[in-house]
Amino acid sequence: MAEWKEISKGSTALLVEGARRIGKSTIVEEFAKNEYESFIIVVNPESEMENFRISVADFTSSDGKTIPGDQVEIRKVEYVKVSHPTDYYV
């Protein structure tokens, strides 16, 4: 997975195949915990907003460590309509 991360630079998805219930999800979750930090910022305006732009400046910690703003990915939250719960087909 580390090799995929380095080669893809976030431009492709990783498909982990294998038998059911052998720990694929656990391995991927552990990898993500050690390789990525995530957080959520919620923008909830008091009135309707249109045609606005969100940008990110560098994040700098109190000890001077920096995450460059151009390394931060902004994603719009979207939802998918689900007609059956995920465990419906189990």
NORSULMO-V6406 format. One record per residue. OMEGA is omega in degrees with one decimal (none if undefined). BURIAL is # if it has 24 or more other ideal C-beta (glycine too) atoms within 12 Angstrom, else .. D_FIRST is the distance of its C-alpha to the first C-alpha in whole Angstrom. Layout:
BEGIN
omega=OMEGA burial=BURIAL d_first=D_FIRST
omega=OMEGA burial=BURIAL d_first=D_FIRST
END
This chain:
BEGIN
omega=178.6 burial=. d_first=0
omega=178.1 burial=. d_first=4
omega=177.0 burial=. d_first=5
omega=-179.4 burial=. d_first=5
omega=-178.0 burial=. d_first=6
omega=-177.4 burial=. d_first=9
omega=-173.4 burial=. d_first=10
omega=-176.9 burial=. d_first=10
omega=176.8 burial=. d_first=12
omega=-176.3 burial=. d_first=12
omega=179.7 burial=. d_first=14
omega=175.7 burial=. d_first=12
omega=177.7 burial=. d_first=11
omega=177.1 burial=. d_first=8
omega=178.9 burial=. d_first=10
omega=-177.3 burial=. d_first=9
omega=177.6 burial=. d_first=13
omega=179.5 burial=. d_first=15
omega=178.8 burial=. d_first=18
omega=169.9 burial=. d_first=19
omega=177.4 burial=. d_first=19
omega=176.1 burial=. d_first=17
omega=179.7 burial=. d_first=14
omega=-178.4 burial=. d_first=12
omega=179.5 burial=. d_first=13
omega=179.9 burial=. d_first=13
omega=-179.7 burial=. d_first=10
omega=179.2 burial=. d_first=8
omega=178.9 burial=. d_first=11
omega=177.0 burial=. d_first=11
omega=-177.9 burial=. d_first=8
omega=179.1 burial=. d_first=10
omega=-176.5 burial=. d_first=13
omega=-173.7 burial=. d_first=12
omega=-175.0 burial=. d_first=10
omega=171.1 burial=. d_first=13
omega=178.0 burial=. d_first=16
omega=173.0 burial=. d_first=18
omega=-176.1 burial=. d_first=22
omega=170.5 burial=. d_first=25
omega=-179.5 burial=. d_first=28
omega=175.4 burial=. d_first=30
omega=-177.2 burial=. d_first=33
omega=-175.9 burial=. d_first=36
omega=178.6 burial=. d_first=39
omega=176.3 burial=. d_first=43
omega=-177.5 burial=. d_first=44
omega=177.4 burial=. d_first=42
omega=176.7 burial=. d_first=40
omega=174.8 burial=. d_first=40
omega=177.3 burial=. d_first=38
omega=-178.0 burial=. d_first=37
omega=175.1 burial=. d_first=34
omega=176.5 burial=. d_first=31
omega=-176.3 burial=. d_first=30
omega=173.0 burial=. d_first=28
omega=177.6 burial=. d_first=29
omega=172.5 burial=. d_first=27
omega=-180.0 burial=. d_first=27
omega=-179.9 burial=. d_first=28
omega=-179.4 burial=. d_first=28
omega=178.5 burial=. d_first=32
omega=173.0 burial=. d_first=30
omega=177.6 burial=. d_first=30
omega=-173.4 burial=. d_first=26
omega=167.0 burial=. d_first=25
omega=-178.1 burial=. d_first=22
omega=180.0 burial=. d_first=24
omega=-179.4 burial=. d_first=25
omega=175.9 burial=. d_first=23
omega=-179.5 burial=. d_first=20
omega=-179.5 burial=. d_first=21
omega=178.2 burial=. d_first=20
omega=179.2 burial=. d_first=23
omega=174.6 burial=. d_first=23
omega=178.1 burial=. d_first=26
omega=176.3 burial=. d_first=26
omega=-176.4 burial=. d_first=27
omega=177.8 burial=. d_first=28
omega=178.7 burial=. d_first=28
omega=-178.9 burial=. d_first=31
omega=-179.8 burial=. d_first=30
omega=178.3 burial=. d_first=33
omega=175.8 burial=. d_first=32
omega=-175.6 burial=. d_first=30
omega=179.7 burial=. d_first=26
omega=-178.5 burial=. d_first=28
omega=-173.8 burial=. d_first=31
omega=-177.7 burial=. d_first=29
omega=none burial=. d_first=28
END
